[in-house]
């Protein structure tokens, strides 16, 4: 089980300290949301942040959640910046494009993952399974942090687990807290993106500890 803090809801002016605190609490992967203002109606980070992150935390994985329909420019840029995992949205491009970029990531030693929105049929994952090392099931509509966990997400996670088999990690993103993390785990998720819940009380390490307790019960 992996907790992957999303830095979208962190304090940007105190970001390094908050990452340090999470690493000290045992975190070895961070989820970095990349929004282009077109595929989703919001803007966030760019390749420079990822490059800086990998310089400061070279042993910590940078997971790039690419919410963009401009992979031609952005995928190579984030590969060059040092991304360890890049997640492409099924809804953002054609299936042939997805396959092209998955092959590109493999040839550059970067793990590939497929992300699907709440309204996308889970069956689309089947044709990409040979090329991916993870599936991201969105449990909110992408674009903004702080949203509530969509109620039917657990049934979708179960469907994805059935289609993907036992060995492909399933990540969930959106509305994850000390209650919904249990629901997602029971449904078959292995990786949990957590944003608002981690940062809301100012004690990241304490919140991570609480979530780890929930995952072991």
VOFITI-75123 format. One line per field, with one value per residue: residue number from 0; residue in one letter; x, y, z of N, C-alpha, C in turn. Coordinates in steps of 0.02 Angstrom, whole numbers, plus 32768, in hexadecimal, padded with zeros to 4 digits. Example, Ala and Ser with C-alpha at 12.3 -4.5 7.8 and 13.67 -1.06 7.14 Angstrom:
! residues 2
num <- (0; 1)
residu <- (a; s)
n_x <- (8294; 8282)
n_y <- (7EE4; 7F90)
n_z <- (8186; 8162)
ca_x <- (8267; 82AC)
ca_y <- (7F1F; 7FCB)
ca_z <- (8186; 8165)
c_x <- (8294; 8285)
c_y <- (7F5B; 8002)
c_z <- (8186; 818A)
! end
This chain:
! residues 217
num <- (0; 1; 2; 3; 4; 5; 6; 7; 8; 9; 10; 11; 12; 13; 14; 15; 16; 17; 18; 19; 20; 21; 22; 23; 24; 25; 26; 27; 28; 29; 30; 31; 32; 33; 34; 35; 36; 37; 38; 39; 40; 41; 42; 43; 44; 45; 46; 47; 48; 49; 50; 51; 52; 53; 54; 55; 56; 57; 58; 59; 60; 61; 62; 63; 64; 65; 66; 67; 68; 69; 70; 71; 72; 73; 74; 75; 76; 77; 78; 79; 80; 81; 82; 83; 84; 85; 86; 87; 88; 89; 90; 91; 92; 93; 94; 95; 96; 97; 98; 99; 100; 101; 102; 103; 104; 105; 106; 107; 108; 109; 110; 111; 112; 113; 114; 115; 116; 117; 118; 119; 120; 121; 122; 123; 124; 125; 126; 127; 128; 129; 130; 131; 132; 133; 134; 135; 136; 137; 138; 139; 140; 141; 142; 143; 144; 145; 146; 147; 148; 149; 150; 151; 152; 153; 154; 155; 156; 157; 158; 159; 160; 161; 162; 163; 164; 165; 166; 167; 168; 169; 170; 171; 172; 173; 174; 175; 176; 177; 178; 179; 180; 181; 182; 183; 184; 185; 186; 187; 188; 189; 190; 191; 192; 193; 194; 195; 196; 197; 198; 199; 200; 201; 202; 203; 204; 205; 206; 207; 208; 209; 210; 211; 212; 213; 214; 215; 216)
residu <- (x; x; x; x; x; x; x; x; x; x; x; x; x; x; x; x; x; x; x; x; x; x; x; x; x; x; x; x; x; x; x; x; x; x; x; x; x; x; x; x; x; x; x; x; x; x; x; x; x; x; x; x; x; x; x; x; x; x; x; x; x; x; x; x; x; x; x; x; x; x; x; x; x; x; x; x; x; x; x; x; x; x; x; x; x; x; x; x; x; x; x; x; x; x; x; x; x; x; x; x; x; x; x; x; x; x; x; x; x; x; x; x; x; x; x; x; x; x; x; x; x; x; x; x; x; x; x; x; x; x; x; x; x; x; x; x; x; x; x; x; x; x; x; x; x; x; x; x; x; x; x; x; x; x; x; x; x; x; x; x; x; x; x; x; x; x; x; x; x; x; x; x; x; x; x; x; x; x; x; x; x; x; x; x; x; x; x; x; x; x; x; x; x; x; x; x; x; x; x; x; x; x; x; x; x; x; x; x; x; x; x; x; x; x; x; x; x)
n_x <- (802A; 801B; 802E; 801A; 8041; 7FEB; 8029; 7FDF; 7F86; 7FDA; 803A; 807E; 80E5; 8126; 814F; 81C0; 81DE; 816A; 816F; 81E5; 81BA; 815A; 81A9; 81FB; 819D; 8191; 8166; 817D; 8158; 8116; 8086; 806E; 800E; 7FEB; 7FA6; 7F59; 7F03; 7EAF; 7E88; 7E5C; 7E09; 7E71; 7F10; 7FB4; 804A; 80F0; 8173; 81EB; 81D7; 81D3; 8253; 829D; 826B; 829C; 8323; 8334; 82FB; 832E; 831C; 8298; 81FC; 81B6; 8119; 80BD; 8029; 7FDC; 7F75; 7F47; 7F2E; 7F96; 8008; 8077; 80D1; 80DF; 80F7; 817D; 81C1; 81AB; 81E2; 8269; 827A; 8283; 821D; 81D5; 8164; 80E3; 8040; 7FC1; 7F2C; 7E9F; 7E39; 7E72; 7EB1; 7EC5; 7EB6; 7F1E; 7F80; 7F94; 7FCD; 8042; 8086; 8092; 80EC; 8158; 8176; 819D; 8210; 8261; 8276; 8215; 818C; 80E8; 803E; 7F8C; 7F09; 7E60; 7DC7; 7D37; 7CC2; 7CE5; 7CE4; 7D1B; 7D4B; 7DA0; 7E22; 7E54; 7E92; 7F0A; 7F55; 7FCB; 802F; 8038; 8064; 8015; 7F70; 7F0C; 7E83; 7E10; 7DC0; 7D7C; 7D43; 7DBE; 7E2C; 7E1F; 7E52; 7E17; 7D97; 7D05; 7D03; 7CC4; 7C2F; 7C16; 7C92; 7CD2; 7C98; 7CC5; 7D50; 7D56; 7D2C; 7D95; 7DFE; 7DD7; 7DE2; 7E68; 7EB1; 7F12; 7F91; 7FAE; 7FCA; 7F4C; 7F20; 7ED2; 7E84; 7E4C; 7DE8; 7E16; 7E1F; 7E26; 7DBB; 7D8A; 7DFA; 7DFE; 7D8E; 7DB5; 7E26; 7DED; 7DA4; 7E05; 7E71; 7F1E; 7F75; 7F73; 7F43; 7F55; 7F1D; 7ED8; 7EB3; 7F2D; 7F69; 7F15; 7F15; 7F93; 7FF5; 804B; 8091; 804D; 7FCE; 7FED; 8015; 7F9A; 7F52; 7F9D; 7F85; 7EFD; 7F05; 7F3E; 7EE4)
n_y <- (7FC4; 806D; 8115; 81A8; 8246; 82D4; 8366; 83D0; 840E; 843E; 84B9; 8529; 8583; 8549; 84D0; 8476; 845A; 8417; 83A8; 836E; 834C; 82E9; 8288; 8265; 8223; 81AE; 81AD; 8187; 81AA; 822B; 827E; 82DB; 8353; 8385; 8402; 844B; 84B3; 84A1; 8419; 8400; 8478; 84CA; 8501; 84C7; 8482; 847D; 8435; 8464; 8465; 83DC; 83B6; 83FD; 83BF; 8339; 8353; 837C; 8312; 828C; 8202; 81EF; 81C9; 821B; 8230; 8252; 8299; 82B1; 8322; 834E; 8376; 8383; 832B; 8323; 838C; 838B; 8309; 82DE; 8347; 8333; 82B6; 82D4; 8326; 82CD; 8278; 81EB; 819C; 81AB; 81DD; 81CB; 8210; 81B7; 81FA; 8267; 825D; 8206; 8151; 811B; 817C; 8173; 80F3; 810A; 8165; 811A; 80B8; 810C; 8138; 80BE; 80A3; 8103; 80E3; 8104; 80EC; 80C2; 80F6; 80E5; 8157; 8169; 81BF; 81E3; 81CC; 8179; 80DD; 804E; 7FE6; 800D; 8001; 7F84; 7F70; 7FAE; 7F73; 7F20; 7F80; 7FD4; 8006; 8026; 8058; 80E5; 8111; 818B; 81D7; 8247; 82CE; 8308; 8396; 83F1; 83FE; 83C0; 838D; 8323; 8271; 820A; 81AF; 8133; 8104; 8099; 8025; 802F; 8024; 7F9F; 7F60; 7F83; 7F41; 7EBD; 7EB4; 7ED5; 7E79; 7E2D; 7E67; 7EE5; 7F86; 7FED; 8092; 8113; 81B3; 8242; 828D; 823F; 8208; 81E4; 818E; 816E; 8133; 80B4; 807A; 807C; 802A; 7FAF; 7F97; 7F7A; 7FCC; 8002; 806D; 8110; 81AF; 8242; 82DF; 8364; 8333; 8315; 8390; 83E2; 83F9; 8424; 83CD; 8362; 82E8; 82AC; 8298; 823D; 81D2; 81B0; 8185; 8116; 80C3; 80A8; 805C; 7FE7; 7FA8)
n_z <- (8000; 7FD5; 8000; 7FAD; 7FB3; 7F74; 7F32; 7F0D; 7F65; 7FC4; 8021; 7FBB; 7FD5; 803A; 8011; 8005; 808C; 80B2; 805F; 808F; 8110; 80F5; 80B5; 8120; 8169; 8128; 80A3; 7FF8; 7F7C; 7F19; 7EDC; 7E51; 7E10; 7D6F; 7D18; 7C8B; 7C6E; 7C05; 7BDE; 7C5E; 7CC7; 7D09; 7D46; 7D6C; 7D9C; 7D4E; 7CE4; 7D20; 7DAA; 7DC4; 7D9F; 7DFF; 7E71; 7E61; 7E67; 7EED; 7F32; 7F09; 7F1D; 7F29; 7EE2; 7E56; 7E24; 7D9A; 7D77; 7CEB; 7CB5; 7C2D; 7B81; 7B2C; 7B0B; 7AB8; 7ACD; 7B59; 7B92; 7B68; 7BA8; 7C31; 7C41; 7C28; 7C97; 7CFE; 7D29; 7D7A; 7D6F; 7CF9; 7CE1; 7C6E; 7C2E; 7BF7; 7BB8; 7B7D; 7B02; 7A63; 7A54; 7A0C; 7A1C; 7AA6; 7AAE; 7A65; 7AB9; 7B2C; 7B00; 7AE7; 7B69; 7BA3; 7B59; 7B8B; 7C0D; 7C6B; 7CD6; 7CA1; 7CAE; 7CAB; 7CB4; 7CE6; 7CD8; 7D44; 7CF8; 7C91; 7C3D; 7C91; 7C49; 7BE5; 7C0C; 7BEF; 7B71; 7B80; 7BE1; 7BD0; 7BC6; 7C32; 7CDA; 7D41; 7D75; 7D7A; 7DD0; 7DCC; 7E51; 7E61; 7DF8; 7D8A; 7DA4; 7E0F; 7EB9; 7F5A; 7F4A; 7F67; 7F82; 7F05; 7F0B; 7EC5; 7EAA; 7EE9; 7EB4; 7E31; 7E43; 7E6D; 7DF7; 7DA1; 7DE1; 7DCC; 7D40; 7D2A; 7D72; 7DF9; 7E05; 7DD1; 7E08; 7E4F; 7E55; 7EB2; 7EAB; 7EF2; 7F67; 7FD1; 8074; 8127; 812F; 80AC; 8077; 80AC; 8070; 7FEA; 7FED; 8014; 7FA2; 7F47; 7F29; 7F27; 7F2D; 7F6A; 7F4E; 7FA5; 7FD5; 8008; 8088; 80C4; 80DA; 811F; 81AA; 81C6; 81F3; 81A9; 81B9; 8225; 81EC; 8186; 81D4; 8211; 81A1; 8179; 81E5; 81D1; 815D; 8188; 81D5)
ca_x <- (8000; 8043; 800F; 803D; 8027; 7FE5; 8042; 7FB3; 7F67; 800D; 804C; 80B4; 811C; 8145; 8149; 81F8; 81D7; 8134; 8188; 8214; 8193; 813B; 81DF; 820F; 8167; 8193; 814D; 81B1; 813B; 80EB; 805A; 8074; 7FD9; 7FFC; 7F68; 7F6C; 7ED2; 7E88; 7E67; 7E37; 7E08; 7E9C; 7F57; 7FDC; 8093; 8111; 81AE; 8220; 81CB; 81E6; 829C; 82B4; 8259; 82CA; 8365; 8333; 82E4; 833D; 8307; 8250; 81DC; 818A; 80E2; 80A0; 7FE4; 7FDA; 7F31; 7F54; 7F26; 7FD0; 8040; 80B1; 8101; 80E7; 8113; 81C7; 81DB; 81AB; 8215; 82AA; 827E; 8293; 81E2; 81DB; 8125; 80B8; 7FFC; 7F9F; 7EE3; 7E7F; 7E0C; 7E98; 7ECF; 7EAE; 7ED5; 7F5F; 7FAF; 7FA5; 7FFC; 8081; 80A9; 80A6; 8129; 818C; 8189; 81C2; 8253; 8288; 827C; 81E4; 8150; 80AC; 7FFF; 7F51; 7ED9; 7E1C; 7D98; 7CFD; 7C8E; 7D02; 7CDC; 7D59; 7D60; 7DD3; 7E65; 7E6A; 7EBE; 7F4B; 7F74; 8010; 805F; 8035; 8079; 7FE6; 7F31; 7EF3; 7E3A; 7DFD; 7D86; 7D5B; 7D50; 7E00; 7E32; 7E23; 7E58; 7DE5; 7D55; 7CF0; 7D07; 7C86; 7C15; 7C1A; 7CD8; 7CE6; 7C84; 7CF2; 7D90; 7D4D; 7D2B; 7DD9; 7E26; 7DC4; 7DFC; 7EB1; 7ED1; 7F2B; 7FD6; 7FB6; 7FB5; 7F16; 7F26; 7E96; 7E95; 7E13; 7DBE; 7E2F; 7E2A; 7E2D; 7D82; 7D86; 7E34; 7DEB; 7D60; 7DDC; 7E4F; 7DC1; 7D8E; 7E3C; 7EA5; 7F5F; 7F98; 7F41; 7F58; 7F34; 7F2F; 7EBC; 7EB3; 7F70; 7F81; 7EE1; 7F22; 7FD7; 8023; 804B; 80A8; 8017; 7F99; 8006; 8012; 7F55; 7F3E; 7FBE; 7F60; 7EC0; 7F15; 7F54; 7EAD)
ca_y <- (8000; 80A9; 8157; 81D7; 828A; 8303; 83A7; 8405; 8432; 8453; 8500; 8530; 85A9; 851F; 848E; 844A; 8442; 83E6; 836A; 8352; 832E; 82AC; 8257; 824D; 81F7; 8170; 81B4; 8183; 81BD; 8265; 8284; 8320; 8360; 83B3; 8418; 8477; 84E7; 8490; 83D9; 840F; 84C1; 84E1; 8500; 84B5; 8484; 846E; 8409; 847E; 844D; 8395; 83B5; 8413; 838A; 8301; 8369; 837E; 82D2; 825E; 81BE; 81F0; 81C5; 8250; 8215; 828B; 8290; 82E0; 8335; 8378; 8358; 8397; 82FF; 832B; 83B9; 8381; 82C8; 82E1; 8377; 8315; 8280; 82F6; 8342; 8299; 8254; 81A3; 8180; 81DC; 81C4; 81EB; 8208; 8198; 822A; 82A1; 8253; 81C9; 8115; 8112; 81A9; 8156; 80BC; 8127; 8183; 80E4; 809C; 813E; 8135; 807F; 80A9; 8133; 80CA; 8124; 80C3; 80DE; 80E6; 80FF; 8176; 816C; 81EB; 81C0; 81BA; 814F; 8096; 802E; 7FB3; 8027; 7FF1; 7F41; 7F70; 7FCC; 7F4F; 7F09; 7FB7; 8001; 7FEB; 803F; 8076; 811A; 8119; 81CB; 81D2; 8288; 82E8; 8328; 83DE; 8418; 83D9; 83CE; 8372; 82E8; 822F; 81F8; 8174; 80F4; 80F5; 8057; 7FF1; 8036; 8007; 7F57; 7F4C; 7F89; 7F0B; 7E7F; 7EB6; 7EDB; 7E42; 7E3D; 7E7F; 7F2A; 7FB5; 801C; 80CF; 813C; 81F9; 826F; 8284; 820A; 821B; 81A9; 8161; 8155; 8109; 806F; 8062; 8071; 7FEF; 7F74; 7F8D; 7F5F; 7FFD; 7FF8; 80AC; 8141; 81F5; 8268; 8325; 8390; 8313; 8318; 83D3; 840C; 840D; 843D; 839A; 8330; 82A8; 8291; 8281; 8201; 819D; 819C; 815F; 80D5; 809B; 8091; 802A; 7FA9; 7F8B)
ca_z <- (8000; 7FCD; 8006; 7F81; 7FBF; 7F3D; 7F48; 7EF4; 7F9C; 7FF4; 8022; 7F8B; 7FF2; 806D; 7FF3; 8016; 80D1; 80B6; 8041; 80C1; 8147; 80DC; 80AA; 8162; 8181; 8103; 805F; 7FC5; 7F3C; 7F19; 7EA3; 7E3A; 7DE0; 7D39; 7CF8; 7C54; 7C63; 7BC9; 7BEB; 7C9B; 7CCE; 7D3F; 7D37; 7DA7; 7D9A; 7D0F; 7CE8; 7D4C; 7DEF; 7DC8; 7D9D; 7E41; 7EA0; 7E5A; 7E7F; 7F36; 7F4D; 7ED2; 7F2C; 7F31; 7EA0; 7E3E; 7DFC; 7D76; 7D60; 7CB4; 7CA1; 7BF4; 7B3F; 7B05; 7B1E; 7A8C; 7AEE; 7BA0; 7BA5; 7B67; 7BD9; 7C74; 7C40; 7C31; 7CDA; 7D2E; 7D42; 7D83; 7D57; 7CD8; 7CD8; 7C37; 7C31; 7BBE; 7B99; 7B64; 7AC0; 7A42; 7A6D; 79EA; 7A3D; 7AE7; 7AA3; 7A50; 7AF2; 7B5A; 7AE4; 7AF2; 7BB0; 7BAE; 7B3B; 7BB3; 7C51; 7C97; 7CDE; 7C82; 7CCF; 7C8A; 7CE1; 7CCA; 7CFB; 7D62; 7CC8; 7C5D; 7C48; 7CA9; 7C19; 7BB7; 7C24; 7BDB; 7B37; 7B91; 7C1A; 7BC5; 7BC2; 7C6C; 7D1B; 7D73; 7D5D; 7DA6; 7DCF; 7DEA; 7E7D; 7E58; 7DB5; 7D90; 7D99; 7E4D; 7EF8; 7F8E; 7F3A; 7F8C; 7F64; 7EE2; 7F2D; 7EA0; 7E9A; 7F02; 7E83; 7DF8; 7E57; 7E6B; 7DB0; 7D87; 7DFD; 7DAA; 7CFC; 7D2A; 7D95; 7E3C; 7E08; 7DB9; 7E3B; 7E42; 7E7C; 7EB6; 7EB2; 7EFA; 7FA2; 7FFD; 80BA; 8152; 8125; 8067; 8068; 80BD; 803C; 7FAD; 7FF8; 8012; 7F5D; 7F20; 7F1A; 7F48; 7F30; 7F7F; 7F48; 7FDB; 7FD1; 803B; 80CA; 80E1; 80E8; 813D; 81F0; 81CC; 820C; 8174; 81D4; 824D; 81C0; 8166; 8207; 8218; 8166; 817B; 8215; 81B1; 812A; 81A8; 81FC)
c_x <- (802C; 8018; 803A; 8020; 8023; 7FFA; 8015; 7F96; 7F99; 8016; 8088; 80F0; 8141; 814C; 8182; 81F2; 81A0; 8147; 81B9; 81EF; 8174; 8170; 81F5; 81DC; 8162; 8178; 8186; 8196; 810F; 80C5; 8059; 8041; 7FEF; 7FBB; 7F78; 7F3A; 7EA6; 7E63; 7E40; 7E3C; 7E31; 7EE4; 7F7D; 8026; 80AE; 814F; 81E4; 8216; 81E1; 8232; 82B9; 82A6; 828B; 8311; 8368; 8323; 82F0; 8325; 82BC; 822F; 81AF; 8157; 80BD; 805B; 7FD7; 7F91; 7F38; 7F46; 7F5D; 800D; 807F; 80E7; 8111; 8106; 8160; 81E4; 81DE; 81D9; 825A; 82B2; 828B; 8257; 81F0; 819F; 80FF; 8074; 7FD8; 7F54; 7EC9; 7E58; 7E31; 7EB2; 7EB4; 7ED3; 7F19; 7F94; 7FC5; 7FD8; 8040; 80A8; 80BA; 80E6; 8164; 81A4; 81B2; 8209; 8280; 828B; 824D; 81A6; 8114; 806E; 7FC6; 7F21; 7E95; 7DF0; 7D5C; 7CC8; 7CA6; 7CF8; 7D1E; 7D74; 7D97; 7E19; 7E81; 7E9D; 7F03; 7F72; 7FBB; 8045; 8062; 804B; 804A; 7FA8; 7F1C; 7EA8; 7E29; 7DBD; 7D66; 7D66; 7D90; 7DFC; 7E3C; 7E2A; 7E1E; 7D9F; 7D46; 7CF3; 7CC4; 7C6F; 7C1E; 7C61; 7CED; 7CD3; 7CB0; 7D37; 7D8D; 7D4D; 7D71; 7E05; 7E16; 7DE2; 7E48; 7ED4; 7EF2; 7F6E; 7FE1; 7F9F; 7F7C; 7F1D; 7EE3; 7EA9; 7E55; 7DEA; 7DD5; 7E3E; 7E2B; 7DF2; 7D82; 7DC2; 7E26; 7DBD; 7D86; 7E08; 7E26; 7DAA; 7DC6; 7E73; 7EE4; 7F84; 7F65; 7F5F; 7F31; 7F4C; 7F15; 7EC1; 7EF8; 7F82; 7F50; 7EEF; 7F6A; 800A; 8022; 805D; 8071; 7FE0; 7FAE; 8002; 7FCB; 7F3E; 7F5E; 7F9C; 7F21; 7ECD; 7F2A; 7F1D; 7E7E)
c_y <- (803F; 80E7; 8188; 821D; 82B2; 8348; 83E0; 842F; 8448; 849F; 8509; 8555; 8582; 84D7; 845F; 842F; 840E; 83A4; 8348; 832D; 82EC; 8276; 823A; 821D; 81B7; 8173; 81AF; 8191; 81FB; 826A; 82CE; 832B; 8395; 83C4; 844F; 84B0; 84DA; 844E; 83DC; 845B; 84DB; 84DD; 84EB; 84BA; 8475; 8444; 8422; 8466; 8405; 838F; 83C9; 83DE; 8351; 8314; 8366; 833B; 829B; 8216; 81B8; 81F3; 8200; 8232; 8250; 8278; 82C5; 82EB; 8368; 8352; 836F; 836D; 830B; 8358; 83A3; 833F; 82C9; 8310; 8359; 82D8; 829F; 8312; 830E; 8273; 820A; 817E; 81B9; 81BC; 81ED; 81DE; 81EA; 81CB; 8263; 829A; 8212; 818C; 8109; 813F; 818E; 811F; 80D6; 8140; 814E; 80C2; 80CB; 813B; 80F7; 8085; 80D9; 8120; 80EA; 80F7; 80E8; 80C8; 8105; 811A; 8178; 8197; 81C5; 81A9; 818D; 8105; 8076; 7FFC; 7FCB; 8014; 7FB1; 7F44; 7F8D; 7FA6; 7F38; 7F41; 7FE2; 7FDE; 8002; 805A; 80A9; 8121; 815B; 81C2; 8216; 829B; 8313; 8374; 8407; 83EA; 83E9; 83B4; 8333; 82A8; 821C; 81B3; 8132; 80E0; 80AF; 8020; 7FF4; 8018; 7FBB; 7F3C; 7F4F; 7F51; 7EC8; 7E7C; 7EB3; 7E9F; 7E5A; 7E63; 7EC6; 7F5A; 7FE2; 8057; 80F3; 8184; 8222; 825F; 824E; 8226; 81DC; 8179; 8144; 812A; 80C0; 8052; 8051; 8033; 7FAF; 7F64; 7F73; 7F8F; 7FEF; 803A; 80E4; 8187; 821D; 82B0; 834D; 8373; 8319; 835D; 83FD; 8421; 8422; 840B; 835F; 82EB; 8286; 8274; 8241; 81C6; 8183; 8172; 811A; 80A6; 807F; 8059; 7FE7; 7F87; 7F63)
c_z <- (8000; 7FD6; 7FDE; 7F8B; 7F7D; 7F55; 7F31; 7F2C; 7FD2; 7FF0; 7FF5; 7FA6; 8028; 8054; 8007; 805D; 80D7; 8095; 8071; 80F8; 8132; 80D1; 80ED; 817F; 8157; 80BC; 802D; 7F7F; 7F46; 7ED7; 7E8E; 7E02; 7DAE; 7D13; 7CC6; 7C47; 7C26; 7BD2; 7C2D; 7CA7; 7D08; 7D26; 7D76; 7D97; 7D54; 7D19; 7D18; 7D93; 7DF7; 7DC8; 7DE1; 7E76; 7E9D; 7E6F; 7ECB; 7F55; 7F19; 7EDE; 7F35; 7EED; 7E92; 7E0E; 7DDC; 7D5C; 7D2B; 7C9E; 7C69; 7BB4; 7B10; 7B17; 7AF5; 7AAB; 7B34; 7BB4; 7BA1; 7B9B; 7C1E; 7C78; 7C4C; 7C78; 7D10; 7D4A; 7D46; 7D68; 7D34; 7CCA; 7CA3; 7C3D; 7BF0; 7B96; 7B75; 7B1D; 7AA2; 7A5F; 7A4C; 7A08; 7A80; 7ADE; 7A8E; 7A8D; 7B26; 7B41; 7AEF; 7B3A; 7BBE; 7B94; 7B61; 7BFC; 7C83; 7C9B; 7CC2; 7CA9; 7CA7; 7CBF; 7CBF; 7CF7; 7D16; 7D31; 7C90; 7C6E; 7C5E; 7C77; 7BEA; 7BCD; 7C05; 7BA2; 7B46; 7BC6; 7C0C; 7BCA; 7C01; 7CAC; 7D53; 7D51; 7D91; 7D9C; 7DF2; 7E12; 7E88; 7E0F; 7DB8; 7D85; 7DD8; 7E89; 7F26; 7F7F; 7F63; 7F62; 7F45; 7EF9; 7F07; 7E8F; 7EB1; 7ED1; 7E45; 7E07; 7E55; 7E24; 7D92; 7DA1; 7DDA; 7D64; 7CFB; 7D49; 7DD5; 7E3D; 7DEF; 7DF0; 7E23; 7E72; 7E7B; 7EC7; 7EB7; 7F37; 7FD1; 8042; 80E5; 814D; 80DF; 8055; 8078; 8088; 7FFC; 7FB3; 7FF3; 7FCC; 7F30; 7F0E; 7F43; 7F55; 7F3B; 7F7B; 7F7C; 7FD8; 800C; 8081; 80EC; 80FC; 8112; 8185; 81FC; 81E5; 81DD; 8190; 81FD; 8221; 819B; 8196; 820F; 81DD; 8165; 81AD; 81F7; 817F; 8149; 81D0; 81D0)
! end
